[in-house]
Amino acid sequence: MTNNPKRPLVSSIPALAELELLQIIFEMEELETEETISYPFNPSDPETESYFEMLEQEVLETGWSMDDLTEQGRILSDRMEQLWSAFPASTEDLPTEALSSILAQRFAARVPQQLLQNIAQRAQQVVSQNLSLADQLVQCVQDCLPNWGEDDLQVFARPLAFAMRSPETEVLESALQSIRSASWTDLSEIEQARLSLVIARYAIIHTPHGDTDSPAD
């Protein structure tokens, strides 16, 4: 790259080079705004090619070479691809491990990790189904409580289904505090069922598309 006194000092660090290139582009966009030249967002516009040829020439005149532009363009493209791939295609694609981690922060001292993972997985599945909130809660815990029938679990699920839509609601907190703070194996079957349903309610609250307007009944 040739030296140009008008150009800012270019560091060998790629990030700084990218910032300099962006600065040049922004400066040119400001000049074009003054001349009422708009950016050609439509790639099929006949004037698009000539616009970018003009922009490329102006960048070259500042001291950048074609090799510099090609390399920085590749770096920028790779970086954008990395950032894009870091996002799930939709909120439904968020990993179960993320929800399990949220549950573990709150309940790991009281419940086995595998049970939390099972509830997290089921919560992500049921929130997209056309079920009442009470039914969603029951679906979340049935695999963890094989000795319980659905109708029996509904008895404990219904009060939680009417809880206000926040993880710190009075109903949810009251239900949690009413269960003995003991290890999972020391709890009675009723306490295990109630605690599992509280965790399921907490999981649904923290699951994308959770707390929809599905009826509680």
C-alpha positions in Angstrom: 0.0 0.0 0.0 1.5 3.4 -0.9 1.9 6.2 1.6 -0.5 9.1 1.5 -0.2 12.0 3.9 -4.0 12.6 3.7 -4.7 9.1 5.0 -4.6 8.3 8.7 -1.8 6.1 10.0 -2.7 2.4 9.2 -1.9 -0.1 11.8 -0.9 -3.6 10.9 -3.7 -4.9 13.1 -6.5 -6.0 10.7 -9.2 -4.6 13.0 -7.8 -1.1 12.6 -7.5 -1.5 8.8 -11.1 -2.5 8.7 -12.0 0.6 10.7 -10.0 2.8 8.3 -11.8 1.3 5.3 -15.2 1.9 6.9 -14.2 5.5 7.7 -13.3 6.1 4.1 -16.6 4.7 2.9 -18.5 6.8 5.4 -16.7 9.9 4.3 -17.6 9.2 0.7 -21.2 8.6 1.7 -21.3 12.0 3.3 -20.0 13.6 0.1 -22.5 11.8 -1.9 -25.3 12.9 0.4 -24.4 16.5 -0.2 -24.6 15.8 -3.9 -28.0 14.0 -3.5 -26.5 10.7 -4.7 -28.3 7.8 -3.0 -26.8 4.4 -2.2 -27.9 1.8 -4.8 -29.5 -0.8 -2.6 -31.0 -2.5 -5.6 -28.2 -4.7 -7.2 -30.2 -5.1 -10.4 -30.2 -1.3 -11.0 -28.2 -0.5 -14.2 -26.5 2.3 -12.3 -25.2 0.1 -9.5 -22.1 -1.2 -11.3 -21.0 2.2 -12.3 -21.5 3.5 -8.8 -19.3 0.8 -7.3 -16.7 1.3 -9.9 -16.6 5.0 -9.0 -16.4 4.2 -5.3 -13.6 1.6 -5.9 -11.6 4.2 -7.8 -12.0 6.8 -5.1 -10.8 4.3 -2.5 -7.8 3.3 -4.6 -6.9 7.0 -4.9 -6.6 7.2 -1.2 -3.7 4.7 -1.2 -5.4 1.3 -1.1 -4.4 -1.3 -3.6 -6.7 -3.9 -5.2 -4.9 -6.6 -3.1 -5.7 -4.6 0.1 -9.4 -4.3 -0.9 -9.6 -7.9 -1.8 -8.0 -9.1 1.5 -10.0 -6.7 3.7 -13.2 -7.6 1.9 -12.5 -11.3 2.6 -11.8 -10.6 6.2 -15.0 -8.6 6.6 -17.0 -11.2 4.8 -15.6 -14.0 7.0 -16.3 -12.0 10.1 -19.9 -11.3 9.0 -20.4 -15.0 8.3 -19.2 -15.8 11.8 -21.5 -13.3 13.4 -24.4 -14.5 11.4 -23.8 -18.2 12.1 -23.7 -17.4 15.8 -27.5 -16.6 15.8 -30.0 -19.4 15.6 -32.3 -19.4 12.6 -35.2 -18.7 15.1 -35.7 -18.4 18.8 -37.0 -22.0 18.7 -33.5 -23.2 17.8 -31.9 -22.0 21.0 -30.1 -24.9 22.6 -31.7 -26.8 25.4 -28.4 -26.4 27.3 -29.0 -22.7 27.6 -32.4 -23.2 29.3 -30.9 -26.0 31.4 -28.3 -23.6 32.6 -31.0 -21.0 33.6 -32.8 -23.7 35.6 -29.6 -25.0 37.1 -28.8 -21.5 38.5 -32.1 -21.6 40.4 -32.7 -25.2 41.2 -29.4 -27.2 41.0 -29.1 -27.5 44.7 -32.5 -29.2 45.0 -33.0 -31.2 41.8 -30.8 -33.6 39.8 -29.3 -32.0 36.6 -30.8 -34.7 34.4 -34.3 -33.8 35.6 -33.7 -30.1 34.8 -32.5 -31.1 31.3 -35.6 -33.2 30.7 -37.9 -30.4 31.8 -36.0 -27.9 29.7 -36.3 -30.1 26.6 -40.0 -30.7 27.1 -40.7 -27.0 27.8 -39.2 -26.1 24.5 -41.4 -28.6 22.8 -44.7 -27.9 24.4 -44.7 -24.0 24.1 -45.3 -24.3 20.4 -48.2 -26.7 20.9 -51.8 -25.6 21.2 -52.2 -26.6 24.8 -53.4 -24.8 27.9 -50.7 -23.7 30.3 -51.8 -26.3 32.8 -51.5 -29.1 30.2 -48.0 -27.7 29.2 -46.9 -28.0 32.8 -48.1 -31.5 33.0 -46.4 -32.5 29.8 -43.1 -31.0 31.0 -43.0 -33.2 34.1 -44.7 -36.5 33.2 -41.5 -38.3 32.1 -39.9 -37.3 35.4 -42.8 -38.5 37.5 -43.8 -41.8 36.0 -45.9 -42.8 39.0 -48.2 -39.9 38.7 -51.3 -39.8 36.5 -52.1 -36.8 34.3 -55.3 -36.0 36.3 -53.4 -36.0 39.6 -50.7 -33.7 38.2 -53.4 -31.3 36.9 -54.5 -30.7 40.5 -51.1 -29.2 41.3 -50.6 -27.6 37.9 -53.7 -25.5 37.8 -52.8 -23.0 40.5 -49.4 -22.4 38.8 -51.2 -21.9 35.4 -52.9 -18.9 36.8 -49.7 -17.3 38.1 -48.9 -13.9 36.6 -46.4 -13.8 33.8 -43.1 -13.2 35.6 -40.6 -15.6 37.1 -40.8 -13.7 40.4 -44.6 -13.6 40.8 -46.1 -14.0 44.2 -47.9 -17.3 43.3 -44.7 -18.9 41.9 -42.5 -17.8 44.8 -45.1 -18.8 47.3 -45.4 -22.3 45.8 -41.6 -22.7 45.8 -41.3 -21.6 49.4 -44.0 -24.0 50.5 -41.8 -26.9 49.5 -39.2 -28.1 51.9 -35.7 -27.1 51.0 -34.3 -30.6 51.0 -32.5 -32.8 48.5 -34.6 -34.4 45.8 -34.5 -37.9 47.3 -35.5 -36.6 50.7 -38.7 -35.1 49.4 -42.0 -36.9 49.4 -43.6 -37.8 46.1 -46.1 -35.0 46.5 -43.3 -32.5 47.1 -41.4 -33.8 44.1 -44.4 -33.3 41.9 -45.1 -29.8 43.2 -41.4 -28.8 42.8 -41.2 -30.3 39.3 -44.2 -28.3 38.2 -42.8 -25.1 39.7 -39.6 -25.7 37.7 -41.7 -26.4 34.6 -43.5 -23.1 35.1 -40.2 -21.3 35.5 -38.9 -23.1 32.3 -41.8 -22.1 30.2 -41.5 -18.4 31.3 -37.9 -18.5 30.1 -38.6 -20.3 26.9 -39.1 -18.4 23.6 -42.8 -18.3 22.7 -43.6 -19.2 26.3 -46.4 -17.6 28.2 -48.6 -17.3 25.2 -52.3 -16.5 25.6 -53.2 -20.2 25.8 -56.1 -20.7 28.2 -55.3 -22.1 31.6 -58.3 -24.4 31.4 
